[in-house]
Amino acid sequence: NIELLWVKQWLFYANTVRYASAMTGAFDFTGFNRGWWDLTHNLQKMKDLIELKMSSK
């Protein structure tokens, strides 16, 4: 469900990246613990879902 992916994207991943980048400067934490990697992975999943729905029309 793309709505759930969207919520995870901004509620969890984006806030984790923002906090870790601004407050701690912990680049390893930002990269892997619900950070950039998950943010990018989730964006790709949403893109794939949109493309799948568009191609099935």
Secondary structure, 3 states (H helix, E strand, C coil): CHHHHHHHHHHHHHHHHHHHHHHHCCHHHHHHCCCHHHHHHHHHHHHHHHHHHHHCC
